[in-house]
Amino acid sequence: MPRTIHVIGAGLAGLSAAVRLAGAGHAVRVHEAAPQAGGRCRSYFDQTLGMAIDNGNHLVLSGNRDTLAFVAAIGSEDRLAGPTAAAVDFIDLATRERWTLRPNEGALPWWIFDAGRRVPGTVSFDYLAVAAKLAFASPSQRIDAVMSCRGPLYDRLLHPFLLAALNTEPPEASAALARAVIAETLGKSGAACRPLIARDGLGPTFIDPALRFVAEHGGSIRFGHRLRALGAQGGRIESLDFGEDSIGLDGEDAAILAVPPPVATALVPDLPAPDAFRAIVNAHFRIAPPAGLPLLIGVINGTAQWIFSFPGRLSVTISGADRLLETPRDELAVLIWRDVAAVAGLPDLLPPWQIVRERRATFAATPEQDALRPGPRTPWTNLVLAGDWTATGLPATIEGAIRSGNLAAETIAA
């Protein structure tokens, strides 16, 4: 068993690896370049709003098995809130029609045969046809090459769902990644489709409990500790150069590199990695959600795509948002609030707001970029990779990040 394992990067991928290894009795040392942990999954106090918010809104589904196992391990599963049964509300702003998707409980997804549970305007054959077409898609195929990207099922469910999961417009996205997401969620019964939200914030739900777990199991974390170079000898990494100091790796020591693709490729020569990215825009409004407003609402034919209800605020996520990166912030806030007000039945008067734009939020989930994702192993036997951009079989989601950390931990431990 490795004597000391150094985890480079305290995002979800790195923390999931650290939790898995610390829980197994390994000596874990986490090194994070930033002054705080979490990466793209963190909470902070926003001075403009005068309250704690997340840098992005993240939805978990009950079919995300690695995510649920992670929060169970760190003791924060009670911080994920959601309906007791699978139900997701939608509104079409073009027609003002509202409906609720209600996948059934049980082992088989018979809800697609019930008009009261599926998307209005669809028939059961629509769902079966999509499943059949995606089942035979190759890794090189785009979604629009294997199925139609039009019609009620696509417009009212598949487009918003896949855009949120892939952060890439579905027609150009990987059909294989779409199949993987659907197979673990919508392709199953309601037990895998219940939406869960970190009501107290991403930090209190995912990050802070993970840091405590690692510390309680003898691990440590050092912030502001940026890895500058790797010292290699033969087939092993022998030192970690942090600029102001260097750490030697003894005989059975090992390291996990859980950093973004540009950082990883700068440290590991000839490493294949995604090099195209997509943006996400999040908007936060300091206003109490109206009574009865669902925790989550999908918006069709609007600028807003998903509206989240938190105590004291309403938040919006817009995926594949490169088109909005140059829009002035005040114009963007007005545009998004117009949709929120229409959905929630609130006045047009703009409440205090904050816009958070992640320009390189995730890799572009196209077949070409998916093919560039490396596995956990590197040319050195005691260095492995983790990150939602590595070859997890899933897009860049919370589930993918945690799964990559688990795989890295298993690879090192083996």
Order of alpha helices (4+ residues) and beta strands (2+ residues): beta-alpha-beta-beta-beta-beta-alpha-beta-beta-beta-alpha-alpha-alpha-beta-alpha-beta-beta-beta-beta-beta-alpha-beta-beta-beta-beta-alpha-beta-alpha-beta-alpha
